[in-house]
Amino acid sequence: MRLITALFGELPRPRPPEAGSAPLVVMAVVLACLGMLLGEHFPLPKGGTALARGSYRLLVHLVPCLAAVAAWELIARGRARLAGAGFVLLCALALAPRALAPELLLQHGGLSAAPALSLYGLLLLLLKRVGVPADDWMLGLGDLRWWGRRVGALTGLLVPGIAAAVLLSPGLAAFYPTGKLARKSWLAFGELHLSILLDFIGWEYLFRGLLLAALMRRGDPVAAILLSAIPFFLLHGGKPTLELISSLFGGMIAGWFCLRAGSFWPMVLVHIAMITLTGFFAQLLRLWG
């Protein structure tokens, strides 16, 4: 137990639920379900670049979550009407491009990423202005000194571990890297993983950001970790068996780690390192085989 605590930190102690936290949890769960639905079942049409698809998923996952954070802070300050109008407007802006001009998104790969990342920056400024720590919503860098060293060490351990997993698991080697172009060109491989990085920013904030922060306001860290890990596990259906099984335990560890870190960013970096290394070693195996 001491080793686990040394690696992943002490869990926050249970505390009484915060007043008014129940509606926040409901909103976070609804947005998580909406994000999963849009990202998985309402993607961009086939065609276009990997960068376009990753940017679009960043948009539909991240913007509604950021809108929810801004709305909640405005409601806390008695600006409920402005909060409601702003939330609806931002969600509409996130969804409208896919509904009205999907071809435009396909043609301009990073078009969706710019407004999503800009809104992220603006929200950080807003929170600072009203005196709310960004870490309260898992949006900042948290305890960077604590998690930075651990993420660096973990990434180093992932190199031999993933190399062995790819060698021993034909399913992983056959599945990665995703995308036909990425298997033919290292430039396309790089573009693919840039798109995955953008995707993971929205994806991780959905599960290890808004959902985890909202559930923590109910006061039970164990429940927050479990409830945020289960949908993460379910969305790995159709992936190689080893990845599917590891996603449940990985999701719980990720939630624990992010709670201690006070940020969702560690898992963005770990997740992209895992996928990139898996694709890299699978590609080497394919080329040398």
N, C-alpha and C positions, 0 to 999 in steps of 0.2 A: 504494500500500500504506500510506503514511503517513496518507493521508486516512481510509482504512478504520480504521486503528488509532486515529486521533484520535476518530472517531465511535463506534466500538464497543469500544475498549479493547484492551489486550494480552491474548492468550490465555494461560492458565496453561501453564507449560512441562510437557511430558510427564515423568512420573515412574514409578518402579516401582509395580506394583499393590500396594494395601494388603493385608495379611494378612486372609484371611476375607472379601474383598470379592466373590468370585464368587457365594456364596449370596445376598448382598444384591442383586446385579444380577439374578439369577434371580427373586427375590421381586418386585423392582420391575417387571420385564418382565411377570410373571404378573399383577400388580395392574393394570398399564397395560392389558393385554388384557382383564381382567375389567371394568375401568372403561369401556372402549370398548364392550364387549358390553352392559353394563347400560344405559349412557347412550343408546346408539343403538338397541338391539333389545329393551329391556325398559323402555320409558318408562311414564309414567303413562297410564291410559286416556284416551281423548279426552274433552274437556270440561274444566271447571275453568278457572282463570285462568293467564295466562302466568307469574305469580309462583309459582304452585304448581309448574309444570314446571321453572322455573329453580332453585327451592329443592330440588326432588327431585334434580336432576342435581348440584347442589352436594353433597348428602348422599352419593350413591353414588360420586362421584369423589373427594371430599376425605377422608371418614372412613376408608376402608381405607388410604389413604396415611398419614394421621396415626397410625393404629394400627400401621402397619409401622414408622414412625420410633420410636414409643414402645417397641415390642417389641424392636427392634434395640438400643436403648440399655439395655434391661433385660437382654437376653442378654449384652451386653458386661460387665455387672456380676454375672453369674452367677445371674440370676433367670429362667432359661429357662422354667420351668413357669408362673410368673406372666405372662411375656411371651406364651406360647402361649395361655393362658386369656384374657388381656385382648384379644389380637388377635382371637380367635374371637368373643368377646362383642361387641366393638365392630363387627365386620363384620356380625354377626347383627343388631345394633341398626340398622345402616344399611340392611339389606335387608328386615327384617321388616315395616316399615310398608307398603311397596309390595305385599308378598305378602298381608298380613293385613287391611289397612285402607286400600286405595287411595282409597276415597270420602272418608275423613277428610282425606287429604292434598289432595285436590281442593278440598274445602270451605274449608280453612284454608291460604291461600297460602304463608305464611311458616313453617309448622309444621316443615318439614324444615331450614330454614336455621338456626334457633336452636341445635339440638344440634350441628350441624356447626361453626358459628362458636365456640360455647362450648368445644368440644373443642380447637379451634385455640388459643384463649387458654390453656387449661389445659396444653396441650403446651408452649407457650412458657414458662410458669412452671416446668414440670417440667425442661425443658432448662436453664433458668437455675439451678435448684436443684442440679442435678448437675454444673454447670460445663461444659456443652456449648454452644458458641456456636450460636445459632439459624441463623446464616448457613451453618454446616456442612451444613445440610439445606435451604438456600435458603428458610427460613421467615421470617427477619427482614427488616428493611428494607435490609440490606446497606450499600453505600456510597451513601447517599441523596444526599449532596451531589454526587457524580459523576453519578448517573443522573437525578436530579430535573431538572437543567437541560436535559439532553438530551431527556428525555421531553417537557418543556414546549416546547422548540424544535421537536421532531418533530411534536407535535400542531398547532402553528401552521402547519407546512408541509403537514400533511395536509388542511387546510381547502381551499386551492385545488386541491390534487392530486386529492382525492376528488371535488370538484365537477366537475372536468374529466373524470374517469373515468366518472362517472354520465352526463354529457352525451354522451360518446363511446361508451358501452357500453349498448345497449338491454337486454342481459341483466341487468345490475346494476340498472338503473332499474325493470325489471319484477319483479325478485326481492325487492327491499327496499322498505319495511320488511316483514318477515315478519309474518303475522297480519292477518286482515281487520279486526279492531277497531282496530289501530294505524293503519290507513289512513283511518279515519273520525273519530278523536278524538285530539287531542294528549295528553290525559290517559292514554288507553290506550297511546299511543306511549311515554310516560314509564314506565308500568308495565312494558311489554314490555322496555324497555332496562334497567330495574332488575333484572328477572328474568335478562336476559342477563349483567349484571354478576355476579350470584350464580353463574350457570352458569360464567362464565369464571374465577372464583376456584378452583373445583375443577378445571376443565379445564386451566388453566395450571399449577397445582401438579402435576397428573398428569405433564405433559410437561416443563415447565421447572423443576420442583421435585424430586420424588422420583426420577423416572427420570434426570434430568440429574445429580443429586447422586450417585446410585448408580453410574452409568456413569463419572463422574469418578474414583471410587475405583479404577477399573482403570488410571488414570494417563494416558489418551490423550484430550485435550480434543477433538481433531478427530473421533474416533470417537464420543465422547459427543454431540457436536452433531449429527452425521449420523444416528445411531441414534435420537435423540429426535425428529428432524425428519421421518423417513419415515412413521411412523404418523400424525403430525399431518397430513401431506400426504394420505395415503390416506383419512382421515376427511372430507376436503373433496370427495369424490366426490359428484356431483350438484349441486354449486354452479356458478355461472356460470363459464365458461371462464377469464376473466381472474383470478377469485379462486382457482380451482383451481391455475393455473400459479404465481401469486404465492405460494401457501401453502408450496410447497417451499422457495423461496429465502427467504421470510419466516420459515419455521420455523428455517432454519439461522442467519439473522441474529439471530433472537430467542434462540436457544440461546447464541450467542456473547455477545450483549449481557448476558444474565442471568448468565452465568459471570463476566463482569467486574463486574457490579453486585453479585453475591453474593446475589441475591434473585429470586423469581419475580414480585414485585409490579410491576416496570416493564411487563411484557408484559400484565398484567391491565389496566393503565391504557391502554396503546397499543391493545390489542385492542378494548376497549369504545369508545374514541374512534373507531376506524375504523368499527365497525359502526354506531354512533350517527350519525356524520356521513354515512355512506352512506345510511342510512335517511332522515335529515333531508333531504338533497338530492334523493333519489328522490321523497320525498313532495312537496317543493316543485315538482318538475318535473311530477308527476302533477296537482297542484292547478292549476298555471298552464297546463298543457297542455290 
